[in-house]
Amino acid sequence: MSEVAHPADRDGELCPPKAIGRWELSGGTWRIAVLVEDHVIIELLRCDGGEVAEALTLRDADDLRWAAQQLALGTSVRSHPDS
């Protein structure tokens, strides 16, 4: 069985997990708190002060590849585009 690649945008950057994308669209920011072999913890930060609103633990292989790419690109903390 072949593995389906994680969707990428035009620049080749892997698309974020849906929950992260929705968070960004609502104005929130995020940061990778932990990335280990079998999971990643993403902290969802409030847009009005940066406090942690929720922490997501993701275990999907595609999400782990996305998180590793974010760290490699230096985007392990994502601010809202308007800030």
BELHU-V960986 format. One record per pair of residues at least 24 apart in sequence whose ideal C-beta (glycine too) atoms are under 7 Angstrom apart, sorted by the first residue. I is the first residue (numbers start at 1). J is the second residue. Records with the same first field share a line. If there is no record, write none. Layout:
I=J ; J
//
This chain:
6=62 ; 65 ; 66
13=69
14=65 ; 66 ; 69
16=66
17=58 ; 63 ; 66
19=56
24=78
27=80
29=78 ; 79 ; 80
30=78
31=76 ; 77
32=67 ; 70 ; 71 ; 76
35=67 ; 68 ; 71
40=64 ; 67
47=80
//
